[in-house]
Structures are given as C-alpha cells and as structure tokens.
Amino acid sequence: MRPMWSSGFLLLACFGAIGEIFTTATALRVAEAVGLVGFMMLELRGMSKVALILATLCVALPLWEISQGTLDPALVGRAVDRAAFFAFFLTSLSFLQFAAARSALILQSGAILVQQPPGRRYVVLTFGAAVFGILLNFSTLGLLGTMIAKGVDPGDTDESRRIGAIRKRRMTLAMLRGFSSLPMWSPITVTMALITAAIPSVSYPQIALYSTPLAVVLLLLGWGIDRFSYPRRPLPNLPEAPSLWGLLPLMGIVVLVPSVALAVSQVLGVSLIQALLICLPLVSLGWLMIQNWPAGAGRATLTSLSDTWHHLLPGLPAMRSEIGLFACSAFLGVLVLPLIDTDALGQAIVALGLSSGAVLALSACLALVLSMIGVSPIISVTILAGTLPHLAGLEISPTSVAVTMVATWSIVVNVTPFSASVRLSARMIDQDPAEVGLRWNMLYGLVSISVLCLCLLVFA
C-alpha cells in the first residue's frame, strides 16, 4: 500500500510541475511542496546517504535563513518549483524506460550490437549505448552489460582467458563512453534539464550546436585510444555478424520521440525539454499498446493501462534516491546561489589575471577533482552553472558555461568510481568500480579533460 501512496505524492508534485510550465499559481506550488515532502517522508529510510544529507540541508538552510531574517518566500517558491520539475523529469523518463524494457525490439537490437566483429564492435557498441540510453536511461548499462558478460567466453586456457578479459574490457569501455556522452547531445537527460534550468538564457539548441561536435571528438578519442591500446590482428573462423539494418526500427523510435516533442513545443509554446516531458508518458503508452496490438485494439489498450497501473506506478518509489538527489540539489541550487558574492569572487579572479577560458577550464578540472572524493556533479555543476555567468568583471558567455558543464559532466561520469554509470557497468561484469573508472578509463578521462580545457583556452 505504501508504494502507491508514495507514487500518489510523486504524481501530485508532477501535476504541479506541469501546471507551472503554463502558469504560476500558489495552489500549484502548494501541490508541488506537499507532493515532494510526502514522497520524501515515506521513502526517507530507503534513500542513499548522499540523498539524505542533501535532504537535511534542504531543511537546515531555510531554517537558518529564518533565524537570520533573510528568508525570501518567493525564492523558496522558485526552489520548490525547480525541485518538482526534476521529480517530474525522472518520473516522465520512467514511463519511456518501462515501455522500452518490455519491448522485444530492445533485446533483438542489443544482441545485434554485442555480436559485431572486432573491427567494428567498438564503434557500434559506443553508438548503440548512446541510442539505447535515450530510451532506457541507466537500464542500458544493465541490458548491454549483461549481454557483454554472457557473450564473452571465459576460455579454458590462460591465453583464452586473457583474450576474453581484454574483449570484455574493450566492450565495457565502449558501452560506458557511448552512454556517458548522452549529456552532451541528448535533450532527454537530467544534465541538459539542469543546465537549462540553472541558466535560463540558454536553450538546448544553443548548447547542442557546440557540445554535439565536441561529443563526437571525445568519442573518436576513445576509439583512437582503444585502437592504439589493442592493435588489430587477423582472427580466423569468425561467425557471420548480424546485419546492422536490424537497428532501423529502434532508430525510428529514437527519431520519433523528439520529433513529436518538437511539434508539441511549437503548438504549446514551451521549450523542447518541457514538451518532451509532457509527451513521454503518452508516447510510452502508445508503444505499450503497439506491443500488445496482436491481441486486438481493445485488449491492447486495457493491457497497457493495467501494466501501467499494476507495475509502473508501484515501481516509481524505487527511484527514491535519484529523485532525492536531483530534487534536493535543484532546491539547494536556487537557495545557495544568492549567498555567493559573485562581485567579490569576480574581482578576485580578475586580480589574478585569469581569462574567461581559464576560469572555465579550472572549473571543469575542479568538478573532476571533487568527483574523485565523492562530490557528485549534480552538486558541483549546479553551483558552477549558476555562478559563472554572473561573475563581475568577466564576460563569460552563458552558452560557454553551459557547454563546459555538460562536457565536464560527461567526462566525470566516465571515470569517477562514485558515478552510477561506472558502478553499474562494473557490477554487470563483476569488477570493482575503481578498476573500471580509474584504471581502465582514466587515460580517456585525462585526455578528454585536456582537450576540453584546450578548447576553452583557445575559443571561450
């Protein structure tokens, strides 16, 4: 019974967030606050330590401001709205993930990816993980990671075991790097939503114009490192690989989702990301109906609605830690930024003689270093994105800040053993996260952050 109560509170916050997209009303803010607080209270015991710490700060900071007489109710209202938006974001994505996870098309496409010959396996897995990530989010790593683990023959000799271990490592890194590139180009990521919320003057197309080519460069670097580390050699008697044409139906879905959202955004006059979140539950329900269509239209509709009610909605509280992390980080980001003296900080930076590009490069490196001691990019990027465009004495383009932050996020989640992507990838192949992130992928991370810093110093 408790899961449905939790889901009810979460949906209340989501409906409030949807209403806030179109209008501002006290009743909507109250609905958001009641929904978030109710959900957090019911799910508090199951949240991660980091989420609990952030939730505690969400209570402590307003109480401290009340004691100082500095609390701004309007600012708290905006913070609640921001937190509810991210709860809505994760909830909306879960609908798409639910529909995708039940589709036979996903399993067939995953098998095509992992059964490619060595010459093109890295590129195909990298591309495939990125495409799958749009539909499945972190379930991509679970699905492809399991296929990788099962698809590598452990071997009977030392040499065959060594080759099997290398194959597993290369496939895992291809998957991880492709999936982690999502924040740089996909509109359906929490990262893109967080950045555009923290920097309202920047839109997704403005960011993607620069971050997408940069993502391609970083992925090509990963491919180059893989080729340099493991030179090709002829392998006899390879089985025939499945045709990549089998991926076309999946690509059709990937193109359809943002296309529908783009049309809705034009009709409703909202941003692409907001339109995506509104559309995803409806698109996902349609996908479920198509999967059940052989039983007839009526049966397909009833089965899809039943699956949503009995399986999807009770499962929403499983995202308690993710919702706690993102909602609390968004809430704190709104309240903390006014406490930072951007005038004094900007003057101090100017006194040091640092250029705008140098400030952005140092910020990227700072986020990477902090991630190594467990500070999530959710926190560091939120604060940096809200602070950097307002530094006095420095003309830092908001677009430059946004591109820097999405690229930094992408690099960080590739290497830090505390990131969910590294931890899940490691779990799927029974490896330690530090082994995967720091030993296997650190070279890629260092080369990527160096390329990013060089670009910032030259162009920012």
N, C-alpha and C positions, 0 to 999 in steps of 0.2 A: 504493500500500500504506500510506503514511504517514497519509493521511486516515482510514483505517479504524482504525489504531492510536490516533490522536487521538480518534476517536469512541468507541473502546472505553474509553479512560481517562475520557472525559467521562461516559459511561454508568455507569461504576463509581462515580464521585462522585455521580451522580444516584440510583443504587440505595442508596448510603449515606445520602443525604439523605432518601429515602423511609422508610428504616428508622428514622431519627432522629425522624420525625414520631410514631412509635408507641412507641418505646423508646429508652433510652440504653445503648449498649454500646461498649466500647473497639474492638471489631472494626469497627463501623460508622464510627467516627471515623478509624480507620486506612484504611479503604476510601476515605473522602472525601479524606483527605490524599494518598494515593497517586494517586487519580484526578485531582485538581486539579494536583498537581505534574507528573505525567506529561503531562497535556494542555498545561500551560503551557510545559514544556520543549520539547515537539515543535513548538509553534506560536509560540514566542517571537519568531522573526525576522519574522513577519508581523504582529505586533501594532503598534498605534499608539504614538506616543511617550508619550502620557499613560498608557496601559496599562502600558508598560514602566517608567515612573517609579514607578507605584503598585506594580508587582511588585517592584521594587528595594526600596521602602520596606517591603514585607511581609517581606523577608529581613532588612533592616537593623535594623528596630525590635526584633524578638525577640533578635537578636544583641546589640544594645545593652543590652537588659534582662538578658540572661545575664551580660554583663560587669559589670553593676551588682548582680547577685544579686537582682533583683526580679521575675524572670520567674515567672508563675503558670501552671503547666501546665494547670490546669482552665480558666483564661481562654483560653489558646491553643486548647484543645479546642472551646470555645464559638465562638471566632473561625473555626475551620476549618468547623464545622457551619454557621455563618451564610454563609460563602463558598460552601459546597457547595449550600446551599439556593438561592442566587441563580443558580448554574450550572444547577441543576435547573429553576428558573423559566424561564430563557431557552430551555433545551432543550425543555421541555414546550410553550412557546408556538410553537416552530418546527414542531412537528407540526401544529398548527392552521393556521399560516401556509402550510405545504406543501399541505395539503388544499384550503384556500381558493384558493390561487394556481392550482390545476388545475381549478377549477370554472368552467364556462361561465356559471353564475349570477352570478359576480362581475363578469365583463366586461359582461354584459347590464345589471346594476344600475348599474355605473359609467357606461355610456352614457346611461342614464336621468337620472342626476344632472347631467351636464355639458350635456345638451341641453334643459334647462329654460329658459323665457323669462326675460328680465332681471328681471321683477318678483319672481320667487320663486327665482331661481337662487342667490343668496347664502345664503338660509336653507336651501335643500335641500342645497347643497354642504357647508355647515357641519355640518348634521345627518348627512349621508351620510358625510363624512370621519370623524366620531366613531364611527359604526356600523361602517364598514369597518375602523377602527383596532382594534376588538375582535378581528376575525378575521385581519387581515393585518399588524397592527403597522406598521412603517415601510414595508412594501410598499404600503400605502395611498397614500403620497405618490408612490411610483413609478408606480402604476397611474393614479391620478387626475391626477397631474402630467403624465404623457404624454398623456392624453386632452385635457387643457386645452391643451397646446402644439399638438397636432394639430388641435384643434377650433376654434382661433381663426384666421380668415382674415387673412393678413398685409396684404392690400389692395394696390391699385395706385396710390393717391394718398396725399398727405401726410395728408389728413383721415381716410381709411380706416385708414391705419397707426396714427394717433393713437388712433382708436376701438378698434382691435384691441389696442393696448398697454394701454389702460385696462381693457378686458374681461379680458385675461389677468391683469392685476394684481389686479382685484377677485376673480376666481375663485381665484387662488392664495392670497390672504389668507383667503378664506372657508374653503378647504381647510385651511390651516395652523392657523387659530384653532380650527376644529372638532376637528381631530386633537389639537391640544395641550391641549384641555380634558379628554382622557381621564384624566390622573392625578387629577382632582378627583372622578370619579364611577364609574369602572370598576374592578371588583375584579381584572381581568386586566391589571394594569400593574405594572411593576417598582417604580414610585414607591410605590404602595399597599403592596406587599410590604415594601419597605424601611422605610417609616414604621411599619408594624405590628410589624416585627421590632425596630426601634430603640426603640419604645415599646410593650412587650408588654401593658400595661394597657389599651390602646385597640384596639378591633376595627373592622373595615371598616364595619359598620352605624353605629357611633357617629360615624365620620368622615363618611360619606356623608350622614348626616342634615343636616349643616350645609354640607358642601362642594358637594353637588349643587345646591341652590338658588343658592349663590354662583356656581357654574359657569354656570347659566342667566343670571344677572345679567351676568356678564362677556361671555357670547356675545351677549346683547342689546345691550350696549355696543358690541361690534364691529359688529353690524348697524346701530346708530344712526350710528356713525362713517362707515360705508360710505354710508348714505343721505344723510347731511349732506354728504359729500365729493362725491358724484355724484348730484345730484337726477335724478329720473325724467323722461324725456321720451318722447313717443309715437314708436314705431318701426313703420313700415308693413311689410306683407308678411312677417311673421314666420312661419316654418314651424310646423306644429302640434307641440307638445311631447309626448313620450311620457308615458303615464299613470304617476302615482306608485304606482298599485296594483301595478305590476310589482316593487316593492320588498318586497312582503309575504313572499315565500319567504325572502329574506335576513333580514328581521326575525324570522321564525320560528326561524332558526338562532341568531340573537343571543339570543333568549329561551331557547331550548332549552339552550344551553351552561351558563349559570349556574343554571338550574332543576335540571338533572341534578346539578350540583356541590352545590347546596343539599341535595338529597335524600341524596347521599353523605355530606355533612358531618354530617347528623343521624344516619345509620346508624353511621358510624365514630367519631363524637365528636371530629372535628377541625374546625379553622377553615374558613371558606368558601374562603379563598385556598389552603390546603393541599389541600382537596378538589378545587378547580379543576385544580390542577397534576397531581393523580393521574388525573383524568378526561380531560384534554385529549388525551393520546395515543390513548386508546380511542375517544373521540368522533370524533377526526380519522380514525382508521382506518375507522370506520363511515361517515363522509362519503365517503371514497375508494371504499368498496365500493358505495355508492349511485350514485356517478358511473359506475362500471363495471358496474352491475347489468344493463343490456341484454344483456350477453354471457352472463348466467346466474350463479347464485349461486356455483358453484364457481370459474368463471373470474374473477368479480369479486373473490373472496377472494384467489386466487393473484396476480392482477394488482396488487391493493392491497399485498399483502405484498412482492411483487417491487419495486414502485416505492419502497416504504419502504426496503428493503434496498439497492437499487442507486442511488437518487437522494437520498433524505432523509439517511440516515446518513452517507454520504461528504461531504455538504454541511454537516454540523454544524460542522466546523472553520472555516468561513467566518465564524462568529460570534466568532472568537478575540479580537478587540479588545473587543467588547461584554462577553464573559464575563470577560476580564481586568479591565475597568473595574469591573464590578459586584461580582465576586467579591473583588477586591483591596480595593475601597472598603469592602465589608462586613467583611472581615477586619480592616482597619485601624480601622474604626469601633469594634469591640469592644475592641481593644487600646489605642486612644488615649484613650477616654473616662475610664478610671481615672486617667490622667495629668493631667486637668484638675481643678484645685482649685475645685470648684463652690461651696464655702463662701466662699472669699475673693472669687470673682467675684460671687457673690450679694450679699455685704456691700458690695462696691464699687458695685454697681448701686443698692442701697438708699440708700447715701450720696449718690448723685447725685439721688435723689428721683424715679426713674423708676417708673412704674406697670407692671403686668404687660402691659397692652395696648401701652404704649410700647416695652417690651423686644421684644415680638413684632413690632411694626411695624418697629423698627430692624433686627431680624434678617432680615426679609423684604427690606428695602432693601439690607442688606449682601450677601445672596445674589445679588441682582440686579446690584449693582456688581461683585462678584467675577466674575460670569459674563462681564462685558464684557472682562475681562483673561484669559479662558480657564479660570477655575476652574469646573469642572463642578459642577452642582447635586448630582451624585452624592456629591461630597465635602462641599460646604458643608452640604447638607441633612442628610446622615448625622450630621455632628458636631453641628449645631444641634439636631436632633431628639433626640439622646441627651443633650445638655447642659441644655437649657432647663427640662425638668420637674424637675431636681434642684438648681436654684439656691437657695441658702439665703436665707431672709428674703423670698422671693417666692412667693406662692401662684399659680403658673401651672398652669392645668388641662392635663393631658396631652392631652385632646381638642382644646383650643385650639391647642396646639403642633402637633398632627397636621394640623388643618385649615389652619393657617397655612403649614405646609411643603408640603402638596400644592398649595395655591393658588399659593404662590411658585414652585414647580417649574413649574407650568403657564404662568405668566407669563414666567418666564425663558426657557423653550424656545421661546417665541413670538418673542423679539427678539434674543437673542444670536447673532451670526454663527457662534459656535463650536458651537451645538447641532446635533445630527444632523437634527432636523426642519427647521430653517431651511436648512441646507446642502443637504439632499436636495431640498427644494422649489425652491430656487434652481437647482440643477443640471437639474431636469426642464424648466425654462423658459429655460435658458441665461442666467441672471442671476448677478450676484455676490452671495454670501450677505450681505455688508454692506448691499447695496442693498435686499434683501428684508427683512432683520431690522431694520436701523437706520433706513433712510429710509422704507420703506413701512409698517412695523408698529410703529415706536417710539411713535407717538401712542397707539395702542391699549395698548401696554405701560405707558406712563406713567399713562394714565387708569385702567387695571386695578390697578396697584400702589397708586395713590392711593385707589381705592375700598376695596381690601383694608385699607390702613392706617387709613382712616377707620372701617371696621367693627371693627377690632381696638381702636382707641382708645375706641370707644363701648361695645362689647359684651364684650370679652375680660376 
